[in-house]
Amino acid sequence: MVSKRGFAALLACLALAQPAAAQSDADIKRAMGEVAGELQQCSVYFLVVTACIAEQRPDLAHTYQELADKVGKLAIASGRVVGVSDQAYAAQANLYTQAMMTSMGGNCTNIAVLLQRYSNFCQRLSQDADPRLKEWIACARSRRQTCDGPTLP
């Protein structure tokens, strides 16, 4: 997984490689905010999976909890860079959790709904968020509103 320092270094390199135009800075900030949101969605996804499998597979639940913690820390740090407060982060986490639980009908038996939507994306993002940030910068510069990630249920 990419560290906070890795994200900061990537942003610094991208900023130096681009003209010092305000539009470029806004695109980078938007991309950082989008990736921070996706990291937060993945952190919540990992937490929901942890809760759903804890009784049957405590070993796997422990792994998912660790992923949730690591991705959550990066989401918080990335969000702070673009001005997301801790209170806003907590409120958004609650909304993500509610949306994910609703998509499963409030029943972990239906966890496949979340697995299908988030598993592959979140595994890749948790391993290295830098490629995703680069994708979002390209999307922001081309004025796209979405960038082919998971959407909330």
GIMO-V800462 format. One record per residue. RES is the residue in one letter. PHI is phi in whole degrees, 0 to 359 (999 if undefined). PSI is psi in radians with two decimals (* if undefined). D_LAST is the distance of its C-alpha to the last C-alpha in whole Angstrom. Layout:
# GIMO-V800462
<<RES,PHI,PSI,D_LAST> <RES,PHI,PSI,D_LAST>>
This chain:
# GIMO-V800462
<<M,999,2.54,25> <V,286,2.52,27> <S,269,2.96,28> <K,300,-0.68,28> <R,296,-0.67,32> <G,297,-0.75,30> <F,298,-0.81,28> <A,297,-0.73,31> <A,296,-0.71,33> <L,297,-0.77,31> <L,298,-0.72,30> <A,296,-0.75,34> <C,296,-0.76,35> <L,296,-0.66,33> <A,294,-0.69,34> <L,288,-0.55,38> <A,283,-0.28,37> <Q,253,2.75,36> <P,301,2.69,38> <A,282,0.47,38> <A,291,2.53,37> <A,298,-0.59,34> <Q,299,-0.72,32> <S,296,-0.76,31> <D,298,-0.71,31> <A,295,-0.67,28> <D,296,-0.74,26> <I,294,-0.73,27> <K,296,-0.74,26> <R,298,-0.78,23> <A,299,-0.75,22> <M,298,-0.72,22> <G,295,-0.70,20> <E,295,-0.76,17> <V,293,-0.67,18> <A,301,-0.72,18> <G,295,-0.71,15> <E,293,-0.67,14> <L,299,-0.72,16> <Q,294,-0.73,15> <Q,302,-0.75,11> <C,293,-0.67,13> <S,299,-0.78,15> <V,295,-0.73,13> <Y,303,-0.84,11> <F,298,-0.65,15> <L,293,-0.73,16> <V,296,-0.77,14> <V,298,-0.73,15> <T,305,-0.85,18> <A,296,-0.64,18> <C,286,-0.52,17> <I,253,0.00,20> <A,304,-0.73,23> <E,287,-0.72,25> <Q,279,-0.63,25> <R,224,1.27,25> <P,300,-0.57,26> <D,295,-0.80,27> <L,290,-0.65,24> <A,299,-0.67,22> <H,298,-0.74,25> <T,298,-0.78,24> <Y,295,-0.64,20> <Q,297,-0.73,22> <E,297,-0.74,24> <L,298,-0.76,21> <A,301,-0.76,19> <D,296,-0.83,22> <K,295,-0.83,23> <V,292,-0.65,20> <G,298,-0.74,20> <K,298,-0.74,23> <L,293,-0.67,23> <A,298,-0.77,20> <I,296,-0.83,22> <A,298,-0.76,25> <S,293,-0.71,23> <G,296,-0.68,22> <R,299,-0.62,25> <V,301,-0.60,27> <V,259,0.14,25> <G,99,0.22,26> <V,282,2.16,23> <S,282,2.82,24> <D,298,-0.63,24> <Q,293,-0.72,23> <A,294,-0.68,20> <Y,300,-0.82,19> <A,296,-0.73,19> <A,296,-0.72,17> <Q,292,-0.67,14> <A,300,-0.70,14> <N,297,-0.76,14> <L,296,-0.73,11> <Y,298,-0.75,9> <T,298,-0.82,10> <Q,300,-0.76,10> <A,296,-0.73,6> <M,292,-0.73,6> <M,295,-0.68,9> <T,297,-0.70,8> <S,296,-0.42,6> <M,266,0.11,9> <G,66,0.45,11> <G,68,0.30,13> <N,227,2.10,15> <C,297,-0.26,15> <T,301,-0.47,16> <N,263,0.44,13> <I,301,-0.40,12> <A,303,-0.50,12> <V,301,-0.79,9> <L,286,-0.71,8> <L,302,-0.78,12> <Q,297,-0.71,11> <R,282,-0.67,8> <Y,246,-0.43,10> <S,307,-1.05,14> <N,297,-0.80,16> <F,300,-0.85,15> <C,291,-0.58,15> <Q,297,-0.79,18> <R,296,-0.80,20> <L,296,-0.67,19> <S,291,-0.42,20> <Q,280,-0.65,23> <D,195,1.92,24> <A,274,-0.22,22> <D,300,-0.79,25> <P,300,-0.63,24> <R,292,-0.68,21> <L,298,-0.74,23> <K,298,-0.71,25> <E,299,-0.78,22> <W,293,-0.61,21> <I,297,-0.77,25> <A,298,-0.74,25> <C,296,-0.75,22> <A,296,-0.74,23> <R,293,-0.52,27> <S,270,0.11,26> <R,65,0.47,24> <R,281,2.51,21> <Q,272,-0.40,18> <T,232,2.88,15> <C,217,0.80,17> <D,55,0.78,15> <G,249,-3.10,12> <P,289,2.56,9> <T,251,2.74,6> <L,295,2.57,4> <P,298,*,0>>
